[in-house]
Amino acid sequence: MEGLRRASNGTLIFPEFIVENYFKERRKDWEKGNFTLTEFNLLFPDGNKPEVLTETDFKEFETKIQEMWDAQGKIGTEIHKIMQYYFSGKIVNGKEFLFRSYSDEQLLHNLSRFINLELVPEERIEDAIKYCRNLEDYMKKAYNSKHLKYFSEYVVHGEMLNPETQEIDNLIGMIDLVVLDDRGNVHIIDFKTSPNDYNIAVEEGEKLPLYAYSPAKKLAFAY
Ligand SMILES: [Mn+2]
């Protein structure tokens, strides 16, 4: 798998996340004793940061952070699953679950059977359900439609010219949610999950505070 490149100079359109580079950047801060709040809570759960940090400490930090990312990735996948089931339902042993038409209570009960509750506890599933209901209402208003058709995990594929090799490459991708409105317009929705709350009240004209974004996503663009 390769990222898309600019035809003009062959550089990647989206920066690639390179773990070694990320930790090289973070290490500069750590050596000065600077940790993000997330890092501090993860690496020093008792609240005590040692005065002197060793090579062994830094290696351990990297392992712990990578373990946290793995867990967050799995949680993100479960959340995407909830959204998918909500909009498209699920067929199990020939029985169709039309989650969207259920009451909130029924929905929670039935969804919980298919979600790893150790990764996503029931309260978070409830949040996700609320989010889906709001998204549905929002889309109906925004797209000025009474009935929307949903296509989850929609696979798209096609050919493109690879500017580096001048050969035709096959591209394949998956869209989280394709929505078809009353007038036949197609809308593309991509779900994003974050361990931090994006719903922070911000004064009009003010920027979202930096801590609202995952430091890893932010730093991917810094090198
Ligand atoms: Mn997504």
Residues whose N, C-alpha, C, O or C-beta is under 5 A from the ligand:
A	BS01	MN	D176 D190 F191 K192
